[in-house]
Amino acid sequence: MLRGVAMGLSHAGLPTRTKVDLALRRPLDATARLQCTPGRPRVVRMPSGWWDSPAVAACALSGAQSARTARRFTRNRLEQWGLVSLADDAEVIVGELVANAVMHAGSGQPLGLRLLRRTGEVMCAVLDSSDHAPVLKTPDSTEEAGRGLQMVDALSDVWGWSPVTGRGKAVWAILFCG
């Protein structure tokens, strides 16, 4: 179980931690990750207009290069914010979230990337038109796919998804920063 993290709502109605202790950050074992454990939400309702807020860095995605575009946008934005130490993990996370969105929502559907920097954290979110919740799987060693959300789970401090009224969903991950 992830310790030192209490989930709450900020004044803007967004999920946030009320206490962060980076010294306690450690990976969960695989069985704990598959359960809906406290501190690692799977679904959080967000205000419907939040995803298009001016405080959010947004990037429209389409076509075969969506994951590459998302990774570049993420690295550039984190460099601008002085958070280069998070760039490698964030690039992998958004790449996996985009790959999942393309696979499950359809390659012809428009996608969106949203990045938000708040005190002590960065949120990366990928919006797609599908209403289906993401599923964390445990593929056996012979399966060629199904590990993307395991990587997101391993690299992020908190991740989950939120329905976006009339537009599908957003799958998001939060990285703590010092």
C-alpha positions as CSV (number, residue, x, y, z in Angstrom):
1,M,0.0,0.0,0.0
2,L,1.3,3.5,-0.8
3,R,1.8,5.3,2.4
4,G,2.0,9.0,3.1
5,V,-0.6,9.9,0.6
6,A,-4.1,11.1,1.6
7,M,-6.4,11.8,-1.3
8,G,-8.7,14.8,-1.0
9,L,-10.2,17.6,-3.1
10,S,-8.5,21.0,-3.6
11,H,-10.5,24.2,-3.7
12,A,-10.9,23.8,-7.5
13,G,-12.5,20.4,-7.0
14,L,-9.5,18.5,-8.4
15,P,-8.0,15.4,-6.7
16,T,-5.0,16.3,-4.7
17,R,-2.8,15.0,-1.9
18,T,-3.0,16.6,1.6
19,K,0.4,15.1,2.6
20,V,3.3,14.0,0.5
21,D,6.3,12.2,1.9
22,L,8.6,11.3,-1.0
23,A,10.8,9.2,1.3
24,L,7.9,6.7,1.5
25,R,7.5,6.3,-2.2
26,R,8.1,2.6,-3.1
27,P,6.6,0.2,-5.6
28,L,3.7,-1.9,-4.7
29,D,3.7,-5.7,-5.2
30,A,1.8,-6.9,-8.3
31,T,-1.1,-8.4,-6.4
32,A,-1.7,-5.1,-4.5
33,R,-1.7,-3.2,-7.7
34,L,-4.6,-5.2,-9.2
35,Q,-6.9,-4.5,-6.3
36,C,-8.6,-1.2,-5.8
37,T,-6.3,-0.1,-3.0
38,P,-6.7,3.1,-0.9
39,G,-4.6,5.9,-2.3
40,R,-4.6,4.5,-5.9
41,P,-8.0,5.5,-7.3
42,R,-9.4,4.0,-10.5
43,V,-12.2,6.6,-11.1
44,V,-12.4,10.2,-10.0
45,R,-15.1,12.7,-11.2
46,M,-13.6,15.9,-12.5
47,P,-15.5,19.2,-13.3
48,S,-16.4,18.9,-17.0
49,G,-14.7,22.1,-18.0
50,W,-11.4,21.3,-16.2
51,W,-9.9,19.6,-19.2
52,D,-10.1,22.8,-21.2
53,S,-9.0,25.2,-18.5
54,P,-6.4,27.8,-19.5
55,A,-4.2,26.5,-16.7
56,V,-3.8,23.2,-18.5
57,A,-1.2,22.7,-21.2
58,A,-3.1,21.0,-24.1
59,C,-2.0,19.2,-27.2
60,A,-4.4,17.7,-29.9
61,L,-3.3,14.3,-31.1
62,S,-4.2,12.5,-34.3
63,G,-2.7,10.0,-36.7
64,A,0.1,7.4,-36.5
65,Q,2.5,9.8,-34.8
66,S,0.2,10.6,-31.8
67,A,2.4,8.9,-29.2
68,R,5.6,10.5,-30.5
69,T,3.9,13.9,-30.5
70,A,2.6,13.4,-27.0
71,R,6.1,12.4,-25.7
72,R,7.8,15.4,-27.3
73,F,5.1,17.8,-26.0
74,T,5.5,16.4,-22.5
75,R,9.3,16.6,-22.5
76,N,9.3,20.1,-23.8
77,R,6.6,21.3,-21.3
78,L,8.4,19.7,-18.4
79,E,11.7,21.3,-19.4
80,Q,9.9,24.7,-19.6
81,W,8.6,24.1,-16.0
82,G,12.0,23.1,-14.8
83,L,11.0,19.5,-14.1
84,V,13.4,17.6,-16.3
85,S,13.8,14.9,-13.6
86,L,10.2,13.8,-14.3
87,A,10.5,13.8,-18.1
88,D,11.6,10.2,-18.7
89,D,8.8,8.7,-16.6
90,A,6.3,11.2,-18.0
91,E,7.2,10.4,-21.6
92,V,6.7,6.6,-21.0
93,I,3.4,7.3,-19.2
94,V,1.9,9.5,-21.9
95,G,3.2,7.1,-24.6
96,E,1.4,4.2,-23.0
97,L,-1.8,6.2,-22.4
98,V,-1.9,7.3,-26.0
99,A,-1.2,3.8,-27.3
100,N,-4.1,2.5,-25.1
101,A,-6.4,5.3,-26.4
102,V,-5.5,4.5,-30.0
103,M,-6.1,0.8,-29.5
104,H,-9.4,1.1,-27.6
105,A,-11.0,4.2,-28.9
106,G,-9.9,3.6,-32.5
107,S,-7.0,5.1,-34.6
108,G,-9.2,7.5,-36.4
109,Q,-10.6,9.2,-33.3
110,P,-9.2,12.5,-32.1
111,L,-7.2,12.4,-28.8
112,G,-6.0,15.0,-26.5
113,L,-3.1,15.3,-24.1
114,R,-3.4,17.5,-21.0
115,L,-0.6,18.4,-18.6
116,L,-1.1,20.3,-15.4
117,R,1.5,21.5,-12.9
118,R,0.4,22.0,-9.4
119,T,2.4,22.4,-6.2
120,G,4.2,19.1,-5.6
121,E,2.8,17.3,-8.7
122,V,2.3,17.1,-12.4
123,M,-0.8,15.4,-13.9
124,C,-0.6,13.9,-17.3
125,A,-4.0,13.0,-18.9
126,V,-5.0,11.5,-22.3
127,L,-8.6,12.1,-23.4
128,D,-10.4,9.8,-25.9
129,S,-13.9,9.2,-27.1
130,S,-14.4,5.8,-25.5
131,D,-16.5,5.4,-22.4
132,H,-14.8,2.1,-21.4
133,A,-12.8,2.1,-18.3
134,P,-9.1,1.2,-18.5
135,V,-8.3,-2.2,-17.0
136,L,-5.0,-3.1,-15.3
137,K,-4.2,-6.7,-16.5
138,T,-1.7,-9.3,-15.6
139,P,-0.7,-10.9,-18.9
140,D,1.2,-14.2,-18.8
141,S,4.7,-14.3,-20.0
142,T,3.8,-15.5,-23.5
143,E,1.3,-12.6,-24.3
144,E,2.7,-9.8,-26.4
145,A,0.5,-7.0,-25.1
146,G,-1.3,-5.9,-22.0
147,R,1.5,-4.4,-20.0
148,G,1.0,-0.7,-20.7
149,L,-1.1,0.1,-17.7
150,Q,1.3,-1.9,-15.5
151,M,4.1,0.5,-16.7
152,V,1.8,3.5,-15.9
153,D,1.1,2.0,-12.5
154,A,4.8,1.4,-11.8
155,L,6.0,4.8,-12.9
156,S,3.2,7.1,-11.5
157,D,2.4,7.9,-7.9
158,V,-1.4,7.9,-8.5
159,W,-3.4,7.1,-11.6
160,G,-7.0,6.6,-12.6
161,W,-9.6,7.8,-15.1
162,S,-12.4,10.3,-15.2
163,P,-15.5,10.4,-17.4
164,V,-15.6,13.5,-19.5
165,T,-19.3,14.5,-20.1
166,G,-20.3,14.0,-23.7
167,R,-16.7,13.3,-24.8
168,G,-15.6,9.9,-23.5
169,K,-13.0,9.8,-20.7
170,A,-9.6,10.9,-19.5
171,V,-7.0,8.5,-18.2
172,W,-4.5,10.3,-16.0
173,A,-1.4,9.8,-14.0
174,I,0.1,12.0,-11.3
175,L,3.9,12.3,-10.7
176,F,5.0,13.8,-7.4
177,C,7.8,16.4,-7.6
178,G,9.8,17.9,-4.8
